[in-house]
Structures are given as structure tokens and as C-alpha cells.
Amino acid sequence: MKISTKGRYALRLLIDLAQHNDSGFITLKDIAARQNISKKYLEQIVPILTKSQMVQSNRGFQGGYKLSKSPDQICVYDVLVATEGNLSCVACLDSDINTCPRKEDCATLYIYEGLNQVIKTYLKGITLQDILSHEQSFDYII
């Protein structure tokens, strides 16, 4: 499994919105400048996040984007599934039902099922709030 630029940038966009959650609607121009990401690329990502109900938009004066939920209700897994699709490590586990003709004789299937479960559990256990809190834990001077 490899996370694409789309997935990584979507996560950065959401973290930026979470960091500025009290500022109302944020323009893509501001996010693009802070995150050093092309505004055009963010324009491609935002509809995915809006459709997934992680982001809401507002048009016109004072328009922009903000989180639809609190940062502790958006997990990394949901962001990556929305932008990347299935996160399975092997093709036979891409759907809920494994249709591989070799599944009954596959000596390694349990390994891939276990890996998928570990990845899913790990990514579901990290929210945007966790990322913000982790980031803040480095705000000390030695």
C-alpha cells in the first residue's frame, strides 16, 4: 500500500482546517499558501472531502471551507479511504467478499488479512485532534 499525493494533501488540508477551526470558513488560497500546495490541486480534493461529509463549504463573501465535524470525530482511516479508495495490501482483499479461486489453498492469506486489520485499526485510532495534540507536544524549549 502506498499513499498517494492526493491522500497526503487531503490530510494536510484537514489538519490545516482543524488548526484554524475557530476562524470560521477558510479559503483554499490561505490553505494552499500555508501548506505549500497548489490551489488547483486542493480544488480537486475538496469535493471528495465534501462528499464524504468531512468538510463543508460556503460560497461568496466570507466563503471558504471548514470541518463538518469536530477534529476528534475525523480519523485518518476515513480520510485515506475517501481519497485513496480501498487500502488493502493485496488485490484479493479489495472487496468484502474474497473471490480469489485460490483462497482456500492460500497459505499466506491470513498474513495479509492480519496486516489489513492492523493498518485499519491503527489508522482508525488516529483522529485530527490526536495529530494536533501530538504536534503541540513538541512546543517546548530546552
C-alpha positions in Angstrom: 0.0 0.0 0.0 1.3 3.4 -0.9 -0.5 6.6 0.0 -0.7 9.0 -3.0 -0.2 12.7 -3.0 -4.0 13.1 -3.0 -4.3 11.3 0.3 -1.4 13.1 1.9 -2.6 16.5 0.8 -6.2 15.8 1.9 -4.9 15.0 5.3 -2.8 18.2 5.4 -5.8 20.2 4.2 -7.9 18.8 7.0 -5.2 19.3 9.6 -5.0 23.0 8.5 -8.7 23.4 8.9 -8.5 21.7 12.3 -5.8 24.1 13.3 -7.9 27.1 12.3 -11.2 25.6 13.4 -12.2 28.7 15.4 -11.6 31.0 12.4 -14.8 30.2 10.5 -14.6 29.4 6.8 -11.0 29.3 5.4 -10.2 30.0 1.8 -8.3 27.5 -0.3 -5.9 30.3 -1.2 -4.9 30.6 2.5 -4.6 26.8 3.0 -2.6 26.5 -0.2 -0.2 29.2 0.9 0.3 27.8 4.4 0.7 24.2 3.2 2.7 25.0 0.1 0.2 23.0 -2.1 -1.2 24.1 -5.4 -4.7 25.7 -5.0 -5.7 23.9 -8.2 -4.8 20.6 -6.6 -6.8 21.4 -3.4 -9.8 22.3 -5.6 -9.7 18.7 -6.9 -9.5 17.2 -3.3 -12.2 19.4 -1.6 -15.2 17.8 -3.4 -14.1 14.4 -2.2 -13.9 15.6 1.4 -17.2 17.5 1.0 -18.9 14.4 -0.4 -17.5 12.4 2.5 -19.0 14.9 4.9 -15.7 15.9 6.4 -15.8 19.4 5.1 -18.5 22.0 4.4 -18.3 24.9 2.0 -19.7 28.4 1.9 -19.8 30.5 -1.2 -19.5 34.2 -1.6 -18.1 36.8 0.7 -16.6 35.2 3.8 -16.7 31.9 1.9 -14.4 29.0 2.1 -14.2 25.7 3.9 -14.4 24.4 7.4 -14.7 21.0 9.1 -18.1 19.4 9.2 -17.3 17.6 12.4 -15.1 18.3 15.3 -11.4 17.2 14.9 -11.9 14.3 17.3 -14.5 12.8 15.0 -12.4 12.6 11.8 -10.0 9.7 11.7 -7.1 9.2 9.3 -8.6 6.0 8.0 -11.7 7.7 6.8 -9.7 10.4 5.1 -7.5 7.9 3.3 -10.4 5.7 2.2 -12.2 8.7 0.8 -9.2 9.8 -1.2 -7.4 6.5 -2.0 -10.3 4.1 -2.1 -9.6 0.6 -0.6 -6.5 0.4 1.5 -6.0 -3.4 1.1 -2.4 -4.6 0.7 -3.4 -7.3 -1.8 -6.0 -7.4 -4.6 -7.9 -10.4 -3.3 -8.9 -8.4 -0.2 -10.1 -5.3 -2.1 -13.8 -6.2 -1.6 -15.8 -7.5 1.4 -16.0 -10.9 -0.3 -12.8 -12.6 -1.3 -13.5 -14.1 -4.7 -10.0 -15.4 -5.3 -10.1 -19.0 -6.6 -7.0 -19.9 -4.5 -8.3 -18.5 -1.2 -9.0 -22.0 0.2 -5.4 -23.1 -0.5 -3.6 -19.8 0.1 -1.0 -20.3 2.8 -0.4 -16.6 3.1 -3.9 -15.2 3.2 -4.0 -14.9 7.0 -0.9 -12.8 6.8 -2.5 -10.2 4.5 -5.8 -10.3 6.4 -3.9 -9.6 9.6 -1.9 -6.8 8.0 -5.1 -5.2 6.7 -6.6 -5.4 10.2 -3.5 -3.8 11.8 -3.5 -1.0 9.3 -7.2 -0.4 9.7 -7.1 -0.4 13.5 -4.1 1.8 13.6 -5.5 4.5 11.2 -8.9 4.4 12.8 -7.3 5.1 16.1 -5.8 8.4 15.0 -8.0 11.5 14.7 -7.2 15.0 13.5 -7.3 16.0 17.2 -4.7 13.4 18.0 -2.5 14.9 15.3 -3.0 18.4 16.7 -2.2 17.2 20.2 0.9 15.3 19.0 2.0 18.5 17.2 1.5 20.6 20.3 3.5 18.2 22.4 6.6 19.5 20.6 6.0 23.1 21.7 8.6 23.2 24.4 12.1 24.8 24.6 15.1 23.1 26.0 
